[in-house]
Amino acid sequence: MPEGDMPKSHTGDMDWVKAPDLLDSLSTGFIFVGLNCADTHGDQSDGDKIVWKNFHSDYCRQNDYKIRYALKGTRYWGSYITDIIKRFPEVDSSKVRQYLKSHPEVVETNIQEFIKEISLLGENPVLVAFGDEVYRILTAHLGAAYRIAKVSHYSHYIGKEEYRKQVLNKLKGYRMINAW
């Protein structure tokens, strides 16, 4: 959704999934990867709610809007965004790291699920890790099979313009091999 009057305007609006030309705007050459979902976004069992809401928070303190700002109007717009660790909602990434350190089997299970997930999108995507921990997990488990880039996490305390500049600078050397 467009920014609107404020940078965070419409971040939680999921009407874009209903667009008849949605498939025309998707790009599979880059997959952006977060660590885990920070929230379950409330009860998603209601038939009127869209369950595919991670990275689309309408919480006033979220920084998801920086992703939209960084990618809008670039070749990365329409890229798939997901998390490497599923079904572990936690805002504090240090708690996630601690849990994963004491439960390495969770990482392995999630890596296998992630491989299946991204196989649906085609071959040879560039995996773009949001932050150090995601980059560490991806390179340790998938570094031999995928090209992996690292960008700062969108919660990093910099403005949206600087964040966009950093993301685009980090990704400029990567090219898409596949696309729909």
C-alpha atoms as one frame of an Amber mdcrd trajectory, in Angstrom:
protein
   0.000   0.000   0.000   1.197   3.541  -0.593   2.709   5.512   2.250  -0.046
   8.046   2.693   0.263  11.059   4.952   2.715   9.433   7.357   5.570   6.964
   6.691   3.780   4.214   8.649   0.371   4.860   7.049  -1.302   1.771   5.634
   1.524  -0.584   6.667  -1.017  -2.964   8.194  -3.407  -2.749   5.228  -3.535
  -6.133   3.505  -5.833  -5.197   0.614  -2.901  -5.600  -1.775  -3.349  -9.407
  -1.611  -6.748  -8.997  -3.282  -5.385  -7.095  -6.299  -6.297  -8.851  -9.564
  -2.834  -8.101 -10.999  -0.944  -9.282  -7.898   0.987 -12.000  -9.730   2.237
  -9.459 -12.264   3.979  -7.505  -9.515   5.741 -10.432  -7.840   9.464 -11.018
  -8.207  11.215 -14.230  -7.198  14.851 -13.294  -7.782  15.315 -12.084  -4.203
  13.891 -13.484  -0.988  14.121 -11.258   2.081  14.453 -13.219   5.317  13.772
 -12.166   8.896  14.573 -14.182  12.004  11.087 -14.899  13.348   7.673 -13.315
  13.526   7.557 -10.777  16.306   3.847 -11.211  16.881   0.960 -13.471  15.931
  -1.045 -10.332  15.015  -3.933 -11.411  17.188  -6.545 -14.054  16.464  -6.188
 -14.882  12.797  -8.900 -17.562  12.785 -11.618 -15.097  11.771 -12.564 -15.700
   8.135 -12.337 -11.977   7.359  -8.724 -11.698   8.505  -5.722 -12.426   6.354
  -3.264 -14.750   8.076  -0.328 -13.743   5.883   0.346 -10.594   7.848   3.927
 -10.735   9.115   5.946  -7.691   7.942   2.660  -5.765   7.752   2.186  -4.573
  11.278  -0.025  -1.629  12.089   1.527  -1.354  15.565   2.580   2.266  16.156
   6.157   1.378  17.146   6.879  -0.972  14.238   9.572  -0.310  11.655   8.191
  -2.505   8.870   7.522   0.655   6.885  11.268   0.964   6.232  11.141  -2.197
   4.119   8.423  -0.670   1.942  10.343   2.575   1.631  13.630   0.833   0.836
  12.218  -1.424  -1.888   9.529   0.728  -3.527  10.346   1.548  -7.142  13.298
  -0.858  -7.295  13.823  -4.275  -8.858  13.316  -5.730  -5.373   9.697  -4.544
  -5.145   7.378  -7.555  -5.090  10.029  -9.838  -3.595   8.967 -12.573  -1.246
   9.547 -11.825   2.439   9.524 -14.564   5.064  11.118 -15.668   8.334  13.648
 -18.437   8.812  12.125 -19.528  12.147   8.408 -20.278  11.996   5.871 -20.565
  14.808   8.013 -18.805  17.408   6.536 -15.353  17.986   8.910 -13.253  20.055
   9.806  -9.570  19.923  13.142  -9.918  21.722  15.656 -11.444  19.292  18.063
 -12.247  22.143  15.427 -14.639  23.518  15.091 -16.226  20.086  18.884 -16.676
  19.833  19.010 -18.164  23.330  16.202 -20.598  22.516  17.800 -21.660  19.235
  21.177 -22.165  20.906  19.645 -24.622  23.363  17.393 -26.231  20.707  19.520
 -26.731  17.557  16.985 -29.222  16.226  14.528 -26.322  15.824  16.954 -24.591
  13.471  17.417 -27.749  11.407  13.663 -28.375  11.159  13.076 -24.782  10.102
  15.877 -24.920   7.526  14.203 -27.931   5.924  10.835 -26.128   5.902  12.501
 -23.024   4.462  14.067 -25.029   1.628  10.630 -26.398   0.726   9.086 -22.937
   0.993  11.555 -21.250  -1.319  11.576 -24.157  -3.791   8.055 -23.068  -4.743
   9.453 -19.752  -5.986  11.925 -21.022  -8.555  15.646 -21.584  -8.665  18.660
 -19.547  -7.595  17.152 -16.697  -5.608  19.410 -14.364  -3.686  18.594 -14.735
  -0.003  18.708 -11.371   1.762  19.165 -11.679   5.511  17.729  -8.973   7.757
  20.557  -8.747  10.310  23.470 -10.726  11.694  21.645 -13.665  13.269  19.671
 -14.507  10.130  22.830 -14.161   8.057  24.685 -16.516  10.412  21.927 -19.153
  10.201  21.574 -18.900   6.428  25.298 -19.040   5.676  25.888 -21.908   8.115
  23.115 -24.045   6.643  22.617 -22.825   3.077  25.793 -20.963   2.161  26.962
 -23.665  -0.227  23.669 -23.718  -2.136  22.535 -20.060  -2.275  23.894 -16.582
  -2.741  23.311 -14.773   0.547  23.406 -11.037   1.169  23.088  -9.264   4.494
  21.336  -5.962   5.111  20.689  -4.196   8.389  17.531  -5.134  10.194  14.764
  -2.628   9.538  14.462  -1.915  13.262  17.977  -0.449  13.184  17.927   3.108
  14.530  18.435   5.000  11.292  16.011   6.979   9.202  14.144   5.511   6.268
  16.234   7.384   3.681  19.509   6.127   5.158  18.060   2.617   5.465  17.056
   2.634   1.790  20.507   3.859   0.778  22.196   1.117   2.806  19.945  -1.663
   1.472  20.322  -0.629  -2.159  24.081  -0.248  -1.756  24.425  -3.735  -0.209
  22.353  -5.358  -2.967  23.688  -3.575  -6.040  26.225  -6.320  -6.800  23.643
  -9.089  -6.908  21.707  -9.879 -10.019  18.561 -11.918 -10.485  19.061 -15.231
 -12.200  15.417 -16.221 -12.231  12.167 -14.324 -12.401   8.592 -15.233 -13.222
